Amino acid sequence: MIFNKGELFCGPGGLSLGAKMAEIISPDGEIFKVQHRWANDYDSEACRTFRHNICPDDPDSVIEGDVREIDIDSLPSIDAFSFGFPCNDYSNVGEKKGINGDFGPLYTYGVKVLNAHKPLWFIAENVGGLESANEGETFIKILSDLEKTGYNLTPHLYKFHEYGVPQARQRIIIVGIRKDLGLEYKVPAPTHGPENYVTSRQALEDVPIPLDAPNQEYTKHQAKVIEMLTHIPPGENAWYQGLPEHLRLNVKGTKISQIYKRLHPDRPAYTVTGSGGGGTHMYHYDSPRALTNRERARIQTFPDTYEFLGGKEAVRKQIGMAVPPLGAKIIVEAILKTFAGIPYNFVDAHWTFDDSIANPLLKLK
Ligand SMILES: C[S@@+](CC[C@H](N)C(=O)[O-])C[C@H]1O[C@@H](n2cnc3c(N)ncnc32)[C@H](O)[C@@H]1O
């Protein structure tokens, strides 16, 4: 069975690459896989990267534009849908037109796709902080709106380093399967623990980065930054006590722990991010320098052949906001196994959600 997939907020294609890599063969020899059908994002360079890598033969299937302006009903039909919706502030939903307003919260455009196209399954992705936004009301509202479209939901906080990603990255992923199908998705059991986490050194060195790999430009640092990094041991940051006085940052207030933080070679990396100024570019464990975009892409599990298009900062942003393709592949393969009737090891989801009871969201972990 081939699932034709649509995606909103597609970014550079981390989730789509994971879906493209997923493939299951049922005991009677049937192939279960996902095929890109259409995608949308308003970031022109992310769209170029997506077209270049995911659908070079069908560039028009990537619609560049604001999701609030696209005609969702006229998009081609799909069997699967994914959307890593931006987490904006939902606090004033009541004052606006709510979920039907043109400028409603962006997740509502995912709800519109579900209502219009009724795919068999979907994946929604967001940051872990979604759980506590607006005292938890936002998360329940989103789950409730998604469930009302006719899907059984499995919301879970995935810790990607527990699935072989060389990075401590946590994301809420909601898998929805259409209720009438009578199938139950289970969260795939972690494959890695402290004894076999993939480390940043393994990610960057086990297979050396080819000299001609794309996105491998180095950052030019000021001499003072290089001197400071030289004094910061692996795993420490700019607030390291042993830093000589003249190299200390003169910062009052909150001291963000990722500032000039060097990776620890024997641990998964900390979370790759896509924005932020000096000091937030993720720093190498051996060399006193920021990682290159290709190294950040490795930490995010993109293959070296995945070429990001756009300027250096635009590429950093694309890489930082992507879902690690390996993590997406594992989740999509679990969905494919659910459809193929193939058992797999699973764990309890982080939450259960049942909108028909008084307190619909139950935290299990
Ligand atoms: C977290 S990223 C998605 C990353 C993607 N899931 C991946 O794995 O590569 C969110 C994306 O939403 C896009 N976006 C934000 N607001 C948008 C809007 N109003 N219309 C279309 N795209 C939007 C951003 O440009 C960004 O690429």
The ligand as a MOL file (V3000), in Angstrom:
LIG
                    3D

  0  0  0     0  0            999 V3000
M  V30 BEGIN CTAB
M  V30 COUNTS 27 29 0 0 0
M  V30 BEGIN ATOM
M  V30 1 C 9.1930 23.7130 12.7220 0
M  V30 2 S 9.3040 24.1470 11.0360 0 CHG=1
M  V30 3 C 8.8240 22.6470 10.2560 0
M  V30 4 C 9.9680 21.7120 9.9890 0
M  V30 5 C 9.5720 20.4450 9.2540 0
M  V30 6 N 8.5090 19.7210 9.9340 0
M  V30 7 C 10.7610 19.5200 9.0700 0
M  V30 8 O 10.7920 18.4390 9.6490 0
M  V30 9 O 11.6860 19.8770 8.3370 0 CHG=-1
M  V30 10 C 7.9000 25.1780 10.8450 0
M  V30 11 C 7.7360 25.7770 9.4470 0
M  V30 12 O 6.5180 26.5100 9.4210 0
M  V30 13 C 6.6800 27.5310 8.4450 0
M  V30 14 N 5.6050 28.5270 8.6470 0
M  V30 15 C 5.3970 29.3360 9.7180 0
M  V30 16 N 4.3050 30.0940 9.5520 0
M  V30 17 C 3.7940 29.7720 8.3280 0
M  V30 18 C 2.6720 30.2320 7.5800 0
M  V30 19 N 1.8570 31.1870 8.0570 0
M  V30 20 N 2.4420 29.6800 6.3730 0
M  V30 21 C 3.2590 28.7200 5.8770 0
M  V30 22 N 4.3600 28.2530 6.5410 0
M  V30 23 C 4.6120 28.7710 7.7500 0
M  V30 24 C 8.0880 28.0320 8.6820 0
M  V30 25 O 8.5960 28.6920 7.5390 0
M  V30 26 C 8.8240 26.7350 9.0210 0
M  V30 27 O 9.4850 26.2210 7.8830 0
M  V30 END ATOM
M  V30 BEGIN BOND
M  V30 1 1 1 2
M  V30 2 1 2 3
M  V30 3 1 2 10
M  V30 4 1 3 4
M  V30 5 1 4 5
M  V30 6 1 5 6
M  V30 7 1 5 7
M  V30 8 2 7 8
M  V30 9 1 7 9
M  V30 10 1 10 11
M  V30 11 1 11 12
M  V30 12 1 11 26
M  V30 13 1 12 13
M  V30 14 1 13 14
M  V30 15 1 13 24
M  V30 16 1 14 15
M  V30 17 1 14 23
M  V30 18 2 15 16
M  V30 19 1 16 17
M  V30 20 1 17 18
M  V30 21 2 17 23
M  V30 22 1 18 19
M  V30 23 2 18 20
M  V30 24 1 20 21
M  V30 25 2 21 22
M  V30 26 1 22 23
M  V30 27 1 24 25
M  V30 28 1 24 26
M  V30 29 1 26 27
M  V30 END BOND
M  V30 END CTAB
M  END
